[in-house]
């Protein structure tokens, strides 16, 4: 686990374009998933299913390539 700042939306004018800091990729994924509810794009169940699938994919990749962690 490592902290980082995502600056990919820096200087955007249609929404808050500042960097977002996270303690882990998991924290970033959770915020991103649940932001879809507020946007009216997904339901809570959709977000939870997406997070579960993302974790399963990440775990499989880590099993295949354990040195990439």
N, C-alpha and C positions, 0 to 999 in steps of 0.2 A: 504494500500500500504506500502511496506517495501523494503528496499534495501538489497541485498544479493550478495554473490559471489558463482558461480557455479564452483566447482573444480573437476567435474566428469571426465574431460579429462586431468587432470594434469599429467605431465610426459609422455604424448603420444609423440612418435617420428615421426609419419607420418604426423603430422600437428602441428600447434602452441599449445602446451600442457599446457599453463598457465591458471590460473583461469580467468573467465569472470565475471565482475561485472555488475549488473543491478539494476535499481531503483524499478522494480516491475516484477511480473511474466508476465504481459502483454508485457513489454519491451523485456523480454527474448523470448516470443512466437513470437513476430514480427521479431526479428533478426533471429530466427531459421527458420521461414517460408520463409522469403525472401532470406536466404542463399541458399535455394534450387534452386533458379533461377540461381545464379552464378555457382552452381555446374552442371547446365544443366539437373537437374532432373525434375523440374516443370516449368510451365509457371506462370506468375503473377496472372492470374485468379485462378489457382489452390491454390496458397498461400492465396489469399483473401478468397476463399471459405473455406479453412481449418481453417483460423482464425475465420471466422464467425461461423462455426460449433462448434469450441472449446469454443467460448464465449457463445453460446446457451446452450451447455452441462453444462458449469460452472454455468450459471444462473439457470438452472433447479435444479442442485444439491444444490445450495445455497437456493433455495425455499423449497426443501425437508428437508434440514438440516441447517437451518439458524444459529444454534449455533456453526457450525464448522468453521465459518469465523474467 
